[in-house]
Amino acid sequence: MLWILLLLLILVVFGFGFTMQALWWVAAVLLVVWIVGFAMRGRGGGGRGGGGRRYGHGRR
């Protein structure tokens, strides 16, 4: 019974370590995506600014 508990503990610790490694990779990928999105938005000339002005211009 002690060996089974020890094996389960080893599996849990290994699984936790693997999960933490996977979370670091996910965080790195999300950081790269965020940086690329920030750079693309900067080159687009302010994509969000003035979005509401387009539709109300010709209604006067």
All heavy atoms as TSV, in Angstrom:
chain	resi	resn	atom	element	x	y	z
A	1	MET	N	N	0.829	-1.198	0.000
A	1	MET	CA	C	0.000	0.000	0.000
A	1	MET	C	C	0.869	1.256	0.000
A	1	MET	O	O	0.537	2.231	-0.640
A	1	MET	CB	C	-0.899	-0.040	1.243
A	1	MET	CG	C	-1.893	1.079	1.296
A	1	MET	SD	S	-3.104	0.815	0.011
A	1	MET	CE	C	-4.191	2.148	0.321
A	2	LEU	N	N	1.987	1.204	0.707
A	2	LEU	CA	C	2.884	2.348	0.761
A	2	LEU	C	C	3.502	2.639	-0.607
A	2	LEU	O	O	3.642	3.796	-1.003
A	2	LEU	CB	C	3.979	2.094	1.797
A	2	LEU	CG	C	4.948	3.251	2.025
A	2	LEU	CD1	C	4.221	4.445	2.603
A	2	LEU	CD2	C	6.063	2.809	2.936
A	3	TRP	N	N	3.822	1.582	-1.347
A	3	TRP	CA	C	4.407	1.757	-2.677
A	3	TRP	C	C	3.416	2.415	-3.640
A	3	TRP	O	O	3.809	3.245	-4.466
A	3	TRP	CB	C	4.870	0.412	-3.251
A	3	TRP	CG	C	6.113	-0.083	-2.583
A	3	TRP	CD1	C	6.215	-1.098	-1.684
A	3	TRP	CD2	C	7.425	0.441	-2.735
A	3	TRP	NE1	N	7.506	-1.251	-1.270
A	3	TRP	CE2	C	8.281	-0.311	-1.907
A	3	TRP	CE3	C	7.986	1.465	-3.488
A	3	TRP	CZ2	C	9.648	-0.069	-1.824
A	3	TRP	CZ3	C	9.349	1.708	-3.404
A	3	TRP	CH2	C	10.157	0.947	-2.577
A	4	ILE	N	N	2.153	2.046	-3.514
A	4	ILE	CA	C	1.120	2.628	-4.380
A	4	ILE	C	C	0.962	4.121	-4.082
A	4	ILE	O	O	0.880	4.946	-4.996
A	4	ILE	CB	C	-0.215	1.871	-4.211
A	4	ILE	CG1	C	-0.059	0.446	-4.743
A	4	ILE	CG2	C	-1.336	2.593	-4.944
A	4	ILE	CD1	C	-1.253	-0.429	-4.485
A	5	LEU	N	N	0.955	4.479	-2.792
A	5	LEU	CA	C	0.850	5.887	-2.431
A	5	LEU	C	C	2.077	6.674	-2.896
A	5	LEU	O	O	1.951	7.801	-3.373
A	5	LEU	CB	C	0.675	6.030	-0.920
A	5	LEU	CG	C	-0.677	5.594	-0.359
A	5	LEU	CD1	C	-0.675	5.668	1.157
A	5	LEU	CD2	C	-1.790	6.447	-0.928
A	6	LEU	N	N	3.243	6.052	-2.774
A	6	LEU	CA	C	4.463	6.706	-3.230
A	6	LEU	C	C	4.443	6.902	-4.747
A	6	LEU	O	O	4.811	7.968	-5.252
A	6	LEU	CB	C	5.686	5.884	-2.811
A	6	LEU	CG	C	7.046	6.510	-3.080
A	6	LEU	CD1	C	7.202	7.806	-2.296
A	6	LEU	CD2	C	8.141	5.534	-2.720
A	7	LEU	N	N	3.986	5.900	-5.463
A	7	LEU	CA	C	3.881	6.001	-6.915
A	7	LEU	C	C	2.866	7.078	-7.307
A	7	LEU	O	O	3.118	7.871	-8.232
A	7	LEU	CB	C	3.478	4.647	-7.505
A	7	LEU	CG	C	3.371	4.577	-9.024
A	7	LEU	CD1	C	4.726	4.854	-9.658
A	7	LEU	CD2	C	2.836	3.235	-9.456
A	8	LEU	N	N	1.742	7.151	-6.621
A	8	LEU	CA	C	0.753	8.192	-6.897
A	8	LEU	C	C	1.319	9.584	-6.619
A	8	LEU	O	O	1.093	10.518	-7.385
A	8	LEU	CB	C	-0.503	7.961	-6.061
A	8	LEU	CG	C	-1.488	6.933	-6.612
A	8	LEU	CD1	C	-2.591	6.664	-5.600
A	8	LEU	CD2	C	-2.079	7.412	-7.917
A	9	LEU	N	N	2.075	9.713	-5.539
A	9	LEU	CA	C	2.690	10.991	-5.217
A	9	LEU	C	C	3.690	11.402	-6.294
A	9	LEU	O	O	3.729	12.564	-6.719
A	9	LEU	CB	C	3.383	10.907	-3.857
A	9	LEU	CG	C	4.042	12.181	-3.361
A	9	LEU	CD1	C	2.996	13.248	-3.112
A	9	LEU	CD2	C	4.839	11.915	-2.111
A	10	ILE	N	N	4.477	10.454	-6.773
A	10	ILE	CA	C	5.440	10.742	-7.842
A	10	ILE	C	C	4.710	11.155	-9.108
A	10	ILE	O	O	5.104	12.114	-9.788
A	10	ILE	CB	C	6.356	9.526	-8.086
A	10	ILE	CG1	C	7.290	9.347	-6.895
A	10	ILE	CG2	C	7.144	9.678	-9.372
A	10	ILE	CD1	C	8.079	8.051	-6.923
A	11	LEU	N	N	3.629	10.467	-9.443
A	11	LEU	CA	C	2.860	10.817	-10.638
A	11	LEU	C	C	2.244	12.211	-10.524
A	11	LEU	O	O	2.218	12.975	-11.489
A	11	LEU	CB	C	1.773	9.769	-10.896
A	11	LEU	CG	C	2.260	8.443	-11.454
A	11	LEU	CD1	C	1.108	7.446	-11.540
A	11	LEU	CD2	C	2.879	8.641	-12.819
A	12	VAL	N	N	1.744	12.552	-9.354
A	12	VAL	CA	C	1.144	13.877	-9.154
A	12	VAL	C	C	2.205	14.971	-9.280
A	12	VAL	O	O	1.996	15.990	-9.937
A	12	VAL	CB	C	0.422	13.943	-7.787
A	12	VAL	CG1	C	0.085	15.371	-7.413
A	12	VAL	CG2	C	-0.835	13.099	-7.819
A	13	VAL	N	N	3.360	14.736	-8.669
A	13	VAL	CA	C	4.433	15.731	-8.742
A	13	VAL	C	C	4.924	15.870	-10.181
A	13	VAL	O	O	5.148	16.980	-10.675
A	13	VAL	CB	C	5.586	15.353	-7.784
A	13	VAL	CG1	C	6.814	16.207	-8.026
A	13	VAL	CG2	C	5.119	15.486	-6.350
A	14	PHE	N	N	5.085	14.756	-10.888
A	14	PHE	CA	C	5.510	14.802	-12.284
A	14	PHE	C	C	4.469	15.511	-13.137
A	14	PHE	O	O	4.798	16.331	-13.988
A	14	PHE	CB	C	5.754	13.382	-12.813
A	14	PHE	CG	C	6.112	13.357	-14.264
A	14	PHE	CD1	C	7.381	13.747	-14.676
A	14	PHE	CD2	C	5.189	12.959	-15.207
A	14	PHE	CE1	C	7.716	13.720	-16.022
A	14	PHE	CE2	C	5.520	12.945	-16.555
A	14	PHE	CZ	C	6.788	13.325	-16.953
A	15	GLY	N	N	3.194	15.205	-12.889
A	15	GLY	CA	C	2.125	15.863	-13.639
A	15	GLY	C	C	2.077	17.348	-13.374
A	15	GLY	O	O	1.862	18.157	-14.281
A	16	PHE	N	N	2.307	17.743	-12.119
A	16	PHE	CA	C	2.331	19.164	-11.784
A	16	PHE	C	C	3.494	19.857	-12.474
A	16	PHE	O	O	3.351	20.958	-13.001
A	16	PHE	CB	C	2.428	19.333	-10.264
A	16	PHE	CG	C	2.399	20.769	-9.827
A	16	PHE	CD1	C	1.231	21.497	-9.910
A	16	PHE	CD2	C	3.535	21.377	-9.349
A	16	PHE	CE1	C	1.210	22.827	-9.520
A	16	PHE	CE2	C	3.528	22.698	-8.953
A	16	PHE	CZ	C	2.352	23.424	-9.043
A	17	GLY	N	N	4.641	19.214	-12.494
A	17	GLY	CA	C	5.798	19.798	-13.176
A	17	GLY	C	C	5.570	19.929	-14.668
A	17	GLY	O	O	5.916	20.944	-15.277
A	18	PHE	N	N	4.965	18.914	-15.267
A	18	PHE	CA	C	4.668	18.973	-16.700
A	18	PHE	C	C	3.650	20.074	-16.982
A	18	PHE	O	O	3.768	20.802	-17.965
A	18	PHE	CB	C	4.140	17.617	-17.179
A	18	PHE	CG	C	3.804	17.608	-18.647
A	18	PHE	CD1	C	4.816	17.548	-19.586
A	18	PHE	CD2	C	2.494	17.674	-19.076
A	18	PHE	CE1	C	4.524	17.546	-20.944
A	18	PHE	CE2	C	2.192	17.671	-20.418
A	18	PHE	CZ	C	3.208	17.601	-21.359
A	19	THR	N	N	2.653	20.215	-16.105
A	19	THR	CA	C	1.643	21.256	-16.284
A	19	THR	C	C	2.273	22.637	-16.179
A	19	THR	O	O	1.960	23.536	-16.964
A	19	THR	CB	C	0.527	21.098	-15.235
A	19	THR	OG1	O	-0.034	19.792	-15.359
A	19	THR	CG2	C	-0.554	22.125	-15.415
A	20	MET	N	N	3.164	22.815	-15.228
A	20	MET	CA	C	3.825	24.111	-15.086
A	20	MET	C	C	4.676	24.421	-16.309
A	20	MET	O	O	4.708	25.555	-16.778
A	20	MET	CB	C	4.679	24.140	-13.825
A	20	MET	CG	C	3.872	24.149	-12.547
A	20	MET	SD	S	2.709	25.517	-12.444
A	20	MET	CE	C	3.817	26.884	-12.329
A	21	GLN	N	N	5.344	23.424	-16.847
A	21	GLN	CA	C	6.143	23.626	-18.060
A	21	GLN	C	C	5.236	24.009	-19.225
A	21	GLN	O	O	5.553	24.918	-19.993
A	21	GLN	CB	C	6.923	22.348	-18.380
A	21	GLN	CG	C	7.837	22.473	-19.578
A	21	GLN	CD	C	9.047	23.323	-19.301
A	21	GLN	OE1	O	9.445	23.496	-18.169
A	21	GLN	NE2	N	9.652	23.854	-20.329
A	22	ALA	N	N	4.102	23.324	-19.354
A	22	ALA	CA	C	3.165	23.639	-20.428
A	22	ALA	C	C	2.598	25.048	-20.260
A	22	ALA	O	O	2.438	25.783	-21.238
A	22	ALA	CB	C	2.033	22.606	-20.450
A	23	LEU	N	N	2.324	25.454	-19.015
A	23	LEU	CA	C	1.809	26.805	-18.783
A	23	LEU	C	C	2.850	27.859	-19.130
A	23	LEU	O	O	2.507	28.935	-19.628
A	23	LEU	CB	C	1.355	26.951	-17.330
A	23	LEU	CG	C	0.059	26.230	-16.978
A	23	LEU	CD1	C	-0.230	26.371	-15.488
A	23	LEU	CD2	C	-1.107	26.762	-17.790
A	24	TRP	N	N	4.130	27.566	-18.900
A	24	TRP	CA	C	5.170	28.513	-19.292
A	24	TRP	C	C	5.213	28.664	-20.804
A	24	TRP	O	O	5.381	29.772	-21.327
A	24	TRP	CB	C	6.539	28.056	-18.782
A	24	TRP	CG	C	6.813	28.495	-17.374
A	24	TRP	CD1	C	6.892	27.695	-16.269
A	24	TRP	CD2	C	7.030	29.828	-16.911
A	24	TRP	NE1	N	7.151	28.456	-15.164
A	24	TRP	CE2	C	7.239	29.774	-15.516
A	24	TRP	CE3	C	7.070	31.064	-17.545
A	24	TRP	CZ2	C	7.490	30.910	-14.763
A	24	TRP	CZ3	C	7.313	32.194	-16.780
A	24	TRP	CH2	C	7.518	32.102	-15.410
A	25	TRP	N	N	5.047	27.551	-21.534
A	25	TRP	CA	C	5.040	27.626	-22.996
A	25	TRP	C	C	3.827	28.406	-23.494
A	25	TRP	O	O	3.941	29.217	-24.420
A	25	TRP	CB	C	5.057	26.227	-23.621
A	25	TRP	CG	C	6.440	25.636	-23.644
A	25	TRP	CD1	C	6.916	24.628	-22.870
A	25	TRP	CD2	C	7.535	26.040	-24.478
A	25	TRP	NE1	N	8.227	24.384	-23.167
A	25	TRP	CE2	C	8.635	25.229	-24.155
A	25	TRP	CE3	C	7.676	27.007	-25.467
A	25	TRP	CZ2	C	9.870	25.361	-24.790
A	25	TRP	CZ3	C	8.910	27.144	-26.102
A	25	TRP	CH2	C	9.986	26.322	-25.760
A	26	VAL	N	N	2.670	28.167	-22.883
A	26	VAL	CA	C	1.458	28.905	-23.272
A	26	VAL	C	C	1.640	30.393	-23.000
A	26	VAL	O	O	1.277	31.242	-23.824
A	26	VAL	CB	C	0.217	28.340	-22.536
A	26	VAL	CG1	C	-0.981	29.248	-22.693
A	26	VAL	CG2	C	-0.102	26.947	-23.047
A	27	ALA	N	N	2.215	30.732	-21.855
A	27	ALA	CA	C	2.457	32.140	-21.527
A	27	ALA	C	C	3.424	32.775	-22.525
A	27	ALA	O	O	3.228	33.923	-22.935
A	27	ALA	CB	C	2.998	32.253	-20.108
A	28	ALA	N	N	4.441	32.050	-22.932
A	28	ALA	CA	C	5.397	32.588	-23.903
A	28	ALA	C	C	4.725	32.826	-25.254
A	28	ALA	O	O	4.945	33.860	-25.897
A	28	ALA	CB	C	6.584	31.631	-24.051
A	29	VAL	N	N	3.890	31.893	-25.693
A	29	VAL	CA	C	3.190	32.046	-26.972
A	29	VAL	C	C	2.231	33.236	-26.908
A	29	VAL	O	O	2.162	34.044	-27.841
A	29	VAL	CB	C	2.448	30.736	-27.339
A	29	VAL	CG1	C	1.488	30.959	-28.490
A	29	VAL	CG2	C	3.452	29.658	-27.689
A	30	LEU	N	N	1.492	33.365	-25.802
A	30	LEU	CA	C	0.577	34.491	-25.667
A	30	LEU	C	C	1.321	35.821	-25.630
A	30	LEU	O	O	0.842	36.820	-26.179
A	30	LEU	CB	C	-0.279	34.328	-24.411
A	30	LEU	CG	C	-1.339	33.234	-24.487
A	30	LEU	CD1	C	-2.062	33.106	-23.154
A	30	LEU	CD2	C	-2.329	33.518	-25.601
A	31	LEU	N	N	2.494	35.846	-25.024
A	31	LEU	CA	C	3.291	37.066	-25.011
A	31	LEU	C	C	3.717	37.451	-26.424
A	31	LEU	O	O	3.641	38.621	-26.810
A	31	LEU	CB	C	4.524	36.876	-24.117
A	31	LEU	CG	C	5.466	38.070	-24.023
A	31	LEU	CD1	C	4.771	39.233	-23.329
A	31	LEU	CD2	C	6.728	37.693	-23.285
A	32	VAL	N	N	4.131	36.473	-27.214
A	32	VAL	CA	C	4.528	36.747	-28.600
A	32	VAL	C	C	3.333	37.250	-29.403
A	32	VAL	O	O	3.442	38.223	-30.157
A	32	VAL	CB	C	5.157	35.483	-29.243
A	32	VAL	CG1	C	5.313	35.652	-30.741
A	32	VAL	CG2	C	6.489	35.181	-28.596
A	33	VAL	N	N	2.161	36.625	-29.222
A	33	VAL	CA	C	0.958	37.059	-29.935
A	33	VAL	C	C	0.590	38.482	-29.533
A	33	VAL	O	O	0.219	39.307	-30.372
A	33	VAL	CB	C	-0.206	36.074	-29.670
A	33	VAL	CG1	C	-1.532	36.645	-30.141
A	33	VAL	CG2	C	0.077	34.748	-30.347
A	34	TRP	N	N	0.707	38.799	-28.249
A	34	TRP	CA	C	0.384	40.146	-27.775
A	34	TRP	C	C	1.336	41.177	-28.368
A	34	TRP	O	O	0.915	42.256	-28.797
A	34	TRP	CB	C	0.444	40.170	-26.251
A	34	TRP	CG	C	0.126	41.515	-25.683
A	34	TRP	CD1	C	-1.098	42.098	-25.617
A	34	TRP	CD2	C	1.060	42.445	-25.134
A	34	TRP	NE1	N	-0.984	43.328	-25.040
A	34	TRP	CE2	C	0.332	43.582	-24.720
A	34	TRP	CE3	C	2.426	42.427	-24.926
A	34	TRP	CZ2	C	0.926	44.672	-24.136
A	34	TRP	CZ3	C	3.018	43.528	-24.338
A	34	TRP	CH2	C	2.273	44.636	-23.950
A	35	ILE	N	N	2.632	40.849	-28.427
A	35	ILE	CA	C	3.617	41.781	-28.979
A	35	ILE	C	C	3.362	41.992	-30.468
A	35	ILE	O	O	3.400	43.125	-30.964
A	35	ILE	CB	C	5.050	41.275	-28.713
A	35	ILE	CG1	C	5.361	41.391	-27.220
A	35	ILE	CG2	C	6.069	42.042	-29.533
A	35	ILE	CD1	C	6.668	40.763	-26.818
A	36	VAL	N	N	3.065	40.920	-31.195
A	36	VAL	CA	C	2.782	41.049	-32.628
A	36	VAL	C	C	1.516	41.875	-32.839
A	36	VAL	O	O	1.465	42.746	-33.714
A	36	VAL	CB	C	2.670	39.649	-33.278
A	36	VAL	CG1	C	2.092	39.737	-34.672
A	36	VAL	CG2	C	4.031	38.986	-33.307
A	37	GLY	N	N	0.482	41.624	-32.046
A	37	GLY	CA	C	-0.743	42.403	-32.166
A	37	GLY	C	C	-0.523	43.870	-31.839
A	37	GLY	O	O	-1.077	44.754	-32.491
A	38	PHE	N	N	0.283	44.152	-30.850
A	38	PHE	CA	C	0.597	45.529	-30.491
A	38	PHE	C	C	1.348	46.218	-31.621
A	38	PHE	O	O	1.069	47.365	-31.959
A	38	PHE	CB	C	1.425	45.541	-29.201
A	38	PHE	CG	C	1.659	46.913	-28.651
A	38	PHE	CD1	C	0.635	47.586	-28.008
A	38	PHE	CD2	C	2.883	47.522	-28.773
A	38	PHE	CE1	C	0.839	48.854	-27.491
A	38	PHE	CE2	C	3.104	48.787	-28.272
A	38	PHE	CZ	C	2.080	49.455	-27.628
A	39	ALA	N	N	2.295	45.507	-32.249
A	39	ALA	CA	C	3.062	46.089	-33.355
A	39	ALA	C	C	2.172	46.314	-34.574
A	39	ALA	O	O	2.272	47.347	-35.240
A	39	ALA	CB	C	4.234	45.171	-33.714
A	40	MET	N	N	1.276	45.386	-34.861
A	40	MET	CA	C	0.386	45.538	-36.014
A	40	MET	C	C	-0.599	46.675	-35.798
A	40	MET	O	O	-0.933	47.402	-36.726
A	40	MET	CB	C	-0.358	44.231	-36.284
A	40	MET	CG	C	0.548	43.101	-36.701
A	40	MET	SD	S	1.477	43.441	-38.197
A	40	MET	CE	C	0.206	43.200	-39.406
A	41	ARG	N	N	-1.081	46.846	-34.581
A	41	ARG	CA	C	-2.011	47.933	-34.292
A	41	ARG	C	C	-1.304	49.277	-34.401
A	41	ARG	O	O	-1.879	50.257	-34.860
A	41	ARG	CB	C	-2.598	47.775	-32.896
A	41	ARG	CG	C	-3.685	48.784	-32.613
A	41	ARG	CD	C	-4.265	48.570	-31.269
A	41	ARG	NE	N	-3.244	48.811	-30.238
A	41	ARG	CZ	C	-3.464	48.729	-28.948
A	41	ARG	NH1	N	-4.640	48.371	-28.512
A	41	ARG	NH2	N	-2.504	48.972	-28.081
A	42	GLY	N	N	-0.050	49.315	-34.005
A	42	GLY	CA	C	0.716	50.551	-34.100
A	42	GLY	C	C	0.957	50.964	-35.542
A	42	GLY	O	O	0.961	52.137	-35.868
A	43	ARG	N	N	1.142	50.016	-36.423
A	43	ARG	CA	C	1.377	50.319	-37.834
A	43	ARG	C	C	0.094	50.685	-38.561
A	43	ARG	O	O	0.137	51.312	-39.596
A	43	ARG	CB	C	1.992	49.116	-38.544
A	43	ARG	CG	C	3.407	48.852	-38.123
A	43	ARG	CD	C	3.965	47.713	-38.905
A	43	ARG	NE	N	5.307	47.370	-38.447
A	43	ARG	CZ	C	5.993	46.360	-38.907
A	43	ARG	NH1	N	5.471	45.578	-39.809
A	43	ARG	NH2	N	7.187	46.116	-38.452
A	44	GLY	N	N	-1.056	50.271	-38.035
A	44	GLY	CA	C	-2.325	50.519	-38.726
A	44	GLY	C	C	-2.821	51.943	-38.608
A	44	GLY	O	O	-3.838	52.295	-39.185
A	45	GLY	N	N	-2.176	52.804	-37.873
A	45	GLY	CA	C	-2.597	54.180	-37.757
A	45	GLY	C	C	-3.713	54.374	-36.749
A	45	GLY	O	O	-4.570	55.226	-36.946
A	46	GLY	N	N	-3.760	53.607	-35.700
A	46	GLY	CA	C	-4.788	53.788	-34.677
A	46	GLY	C	C	-6.131	53.269	-35.135
A	46	GLY	O	O	-7.032	54.051	-35.418
A	47	GLY	N	N	-6.294	51.993	-35.254
A	47	GLY	CA	C	-7.498	51.391	-35.809
A	47	GLY	C	C	-8.759	51.695	-35.033
A	47	GLY	O	O	-9.831	51.768	-35.608
A	48	ARG	N	N	-8.694	51.908	-33.722
A	48	ARG	CA	C	-9.917	52.143	-32.951
A	48	ARG	C	C	-10.317	53.610	-32.920
A	48	ARG	O	O	-11.459	53.930	-32.733
A	48	ARG	CB	C	-9.725	51.673	-31.514
A	48	ARG	CG	C	-9.701	50.189	-31.382
A	48	ARG	CD	C	-9.743	49.824	-29.928
A	48	ARG	NE	N	-9.442	48.434	-29.739
A	48	ARG	CZ	C	-9.400	47.856	-28.570
A	48	ARG	NH1	N	-9.628	48.551	-27.494
A	48	ARG	NH2	N	-9.122	46.584	-28.461
A	49	GLY	N	N	-9.403	54.497	-33.063
A	49	GLY	CA	C	-9.698	55.914	-32.919
A	49	GLY	C	C	-10.594	56.425	-34.036
A	49	GLY	O	O	-10.308	56.254	-35.212
A	50	GLY	N	N	-11.704	57.064	-33.681
A	50	GLY	CA	C	-12.583	57.655	-34.682
A	50	GLY	C	C	-13.484	56.671	-35.376
A	50	GLY	O	O	-13.955	56.941	-36.477
A	51	GLY	N	N	-13.756	55.553	-34.794
A	51	GLY	CA	C	-14.616	54.569	-35.442
A	51	GLY	C	C	-16.065	55.011	-35.531
A	51	GLY	O	O	-16.776	54.659	-36.445
A	52	GLY	N	N	-16.522	55.813	-34.590
A	52	GLY	CA	C	-17.912	56.262	-34.614
A	52	GLY	C	C	-18.155	57.445	-35.519
A	52	GLY	O	O	-19.287	57.771	-35.833
A	53	ARG	N	N	-17.142	58.107	-35.982
A	53	ARG	CA	C	-17.306	59.279	-36.835
A	53	ARG	C	C	-17.721	58.910	-38.248
A	53	ARG	O	O	-18.283	59.714	-38.968
A	53	ARG	CB	C	-15.997	60.060	-36.898
A	53	ARG	CG	C	-15.583	60.615	-35.581
A	53	ARG	CD	C	-14.295	61.369	-35.735
A	53	ARG	NE	N	-13.760	61.726	-34.413
A	53	ARG	CZ	C	-12.562	62.177	-34.217
A	53	ARG	NH1	N	-11.739	62.326	-35.236
A	53	ARG	NH2	N	-12.144	62.475	-33.011
A	54	ARG	N	N	-17.424	57.710	-38.658
A	54	ARG	CA	C	-17.689	57.308	-40.023
A	54	ARG	C	C	-19.177	57.293	-40.365
A	54	ARG	O	O	-19.568	57.686	-41.440
A	54	ARG	CB	C	-17.144	55.897	-40.226
A	54	ARG	CG	C	-16.149	55.828	-41.335
A	54	ARG	CD	C	-15.676	54.432	-41.507
A	54	ARG	NE	N	-14.717	54.137	-40.430
A	54	ARG	CZ	C	-14.165	52.970	-40.245
A	54	ARG	NH1	N	-14.478	51.979	-41.008
A	54	ARG	NH2	N	-13.317	52.779	-39.281
A	55	TYR	N	N	-20.005	56.834	-39.443
A	55	TYR	CA	C	-21.400	56.586	-39.761
A	55	TYR	C	C	-22.268	57.820	-39.589
A	55	TYR	O	O	-23.294	57.931	-40.213
A	55	TYR	CB	C	-21.933	55.443	-38.891
A	55	TYR	CG	C	-21.154	54.174	-39.109
A	55	TYR	CD1	C	-20.302	53.694	-38.137
A	55	TYR	CD2	C	-21.253	53.476	-40.298
A	55	TYR	CE1	C	-19.581	52.538	-38.325
A	55	TYR	CE2	C	-20.547	52.326	-40.509
A	55	TYR	CZ	C	-19.703	51.865	-39.518
A	55	TYR	OH	O	-19.006	50.728	-39.720
A	56	GLY	N	N	-21.864	58.764	-38.756
A	56	GLY	CA	C	-22.706	59.914	-38.516
A	56	GLY	C	C	-22.384	61.113	-39.394
A	56	GLY	O	O	-22.959	62.171	-39.247
A	57	HIS	N	N	-21.504	60.962	-40.351
A	57	HIS	CA	C	-21.025	62.108	-41.122
A	57	HIS	C	C	-22.067	62.627	-42.107
A	57	HIS	O	O	-22.273	63.829	-42.224
A	57	HIS	CB	C	-19.751	61.718	-41.873
A	57	HIS	CG	C	-19.132	62.842	-42.621
A	57	HIS	ND1	N	-18.640	63.955	-41.993
A	57	HIS	CD2	C	-18.952	63.049	-43.940
A	57	HIS	CE1	C	-18.171	64.783	-42.898
A	57	HIS	NE2	N	-18.348	64.252	-44.088
A	58	GLY	N	N	-22.742	61.770	-42.827
A	58	GLY	CA	C	-23.634	62.229	-43.908
A	58	GLY	C	C	-25.075	62.403	-43.479
A	58	GLY	O	O	-25.935	62.596	-44.327
A	59	ARG	N	N	-25.402	62.382	-42.213
A	59	ARG	CA	C	-26.806	62.427	-41.791
A	59	ARG	C	C	-27.287	63.830	-41.467
A	59	ARG	O	O	-28.407	63.990	-41.083
A	59	ARG	CB	C	-26.993	61.556	-40.552
A	59	ARG	CG	C	-26.811	60.106	-40.872
A	59	ARG	CD	C	-27.147	59.309	-39.658
A	59	ARG	NE	N	-27.795	58.079	-40.090
A	59	ARG	CZ	C	-28.289	57.196	-39.303
A	59	ARG	NH1	N	-28.239	57.389	-38.006
A	59	ARG	NH2	N	-28.852	56.118	-39.762
A	60	ARG	N	N	-26.483	64.828	-41.590
A	60	ARG	CA	C	-26.920	66.184	-41.230
A	60	ARG	C	C	-27.778	66.738	-42.263
A	60	ARG	O	O	-28.137	67.153	-43.080
A	60	ARG	CB	C	-25.723	67.092	-41.007
A	60	ARG	CG	C	-24.994	66.708	-39.746
A	60	ARG	CD	C	-23.924	67.681	-39.490
A	60	ARG	NE	N	-23.202	67.278	-38.286
A	60	ARG	CZ	C	-22.119	67.838	-37.894
A	60	ARG	NH1	N	-21.596	68.832	-38.535
A	60	ARG	NH2	N	-21.527	67.416	-36.802
